[in-house]
Amino acid sequence: MYNLSDTQRSLNKDKQRFTWRTRSCKIQCHLDFFSVSQELIQLAKKCNILYVPESDHSTVSVVIKYSKQKAKKYPDEEKSLHKTVNDLQARAEINPHNRNIILELQHARSCLKKIMLTKTKGAILRRSKVRWYEEGERNTK
């Protein structure tokens, strides 16, 4: 009826990727997807599956031609860790029984999680300061 296509499978026919997995990567599935119409699939430039801290699901990221892209500038360490985690995730999907890859993946996830928690705490602090100011509170010092 709607003639939709899964962008990941359409753009990466030679790669089998998974969006959900158990912690040990022994059970994996392609549960999450980004479906678009046949007209839009031709405008899709790339589709990636990216690790998400604190979740057993991955994010499906799609870049469409002519869309406004806001470049997110990660600090070098965070950007490097995202790449490392995604590379290790892909390797673990291919070889889920390789203990070294799984351990490396868990360590990289842990490091990335620390960075994400720090950023989250900073965002919460900024929001509370804004609310504090908007409600008319003033510093007593």
N, C-alpha and C positions, 0 to 999 in steps of 0.2 A: 504494500500500500504506500509506504513512505519512501521506499527505495533507499535505505540508509546503508552506509558502509562503516566498518570499524577502521579508523585512520591508522592505527598501529599495524594491523594486518595488511592494509592496502599499501602503505608506504614502506614497510619492512618485511616483504614477503619471504626473504631468506633467513630472517631471525625469528626464533621462537622465544618470546619474552613472557614473563608472568607478572601479574599485578598483586597477587596474594600468595602468601606462603606461611608455613609454620616457622617457628624460630630456628629450627634446625635445617630448614630448606628441603626437607625430605618430601613434603607434600606441597605442590605448587599448582596454581590455577590462573587462568586469564579471566578474572571476574570483572575487572573494571575496564571500561573502554570509552572512547570518545567517538560517537557516531555522528556522521554528517551526511548530507545529501550528495548524490552523485555530482552535482554541479560544484559543490564546495570541495569535494575530495580532490578535484583538479587544481584548486588553489592552495591546498595544504602543502607547505614546504617540508616540514618534518614533524615527526611524532616521537617523543621519548617517554620512557617509563623511568621515573625517578624515585629514589628512596625517600620515605617520609619518617622522621623520628617519631617515636611513640605510637606507631601504627603497624599493623601487619599487612596493610595495603600500601601499594605504591601510587604515586600520582601519575596520571597520564597527561602529558604536556603536548599541546599541538600549536604549531606556528602556521598561521595562514598568511599568504601573500597579501600585501596591501593593508594589513592590519597595523594599527599603531602599536609599536612595541616599546615598552618602557624597559630600558636596560637596568636590571638590578645589579648593583655593584656590590658584590660580596667582598668582604676582606679576603685577602689571598689565602689564608689558612682555611676558612670556611669553604671557599670555592674549591680548593684542592681536596678537602675532605669529601665534599659532595661527589667530585669526580672519582675519588678512590672508592667510596661506598658503592657508587653505581657500577664501576668496573668490577669490583669484587662480587656484587650482587649478580651481575651477568655471568661471571665465572662460576658462582655457586649454583646458578640455575642449570648450567651445563653439567657440573660435577657436584651434586649435592652431598656426596659421601666423602669428599675431601676435607678432612678435619682441619687442616692448616688454613684453607681458604675460609672456612666457617669462623675459625678463631680470629683471623685477621679482620673479617667482616664485622664481627661483634666488637672488636676493639675500635675500629674506625667509626662504627655507629655510636659507641660510647663517647668518643671524643667529639663527634658532631653534636650529640645530645647535650653535652656540657656547653657548647657554644650557643645552641638554640635556647637553653634555659637561661643563660646569661642575657641574651637578647630579649627574651620574654620578660625577665625581671626588670630590665631597663625600660621596656615599653610600659609596663605596669606602673613603674615609678613616675615616668613622664606623664601618664594619664592622671595619676593621683595628684601630681603637682598642678596640672592644668585645672582640674576640678577644684582643688584647694584655692587657687587664684580666682576662678570664676565665681566661687561662692563668697568672695569678699574677705577671705582670711588674709592676714598680713603677717609677715615674719616679725617676731617680737625683738629680735636682736638689732 
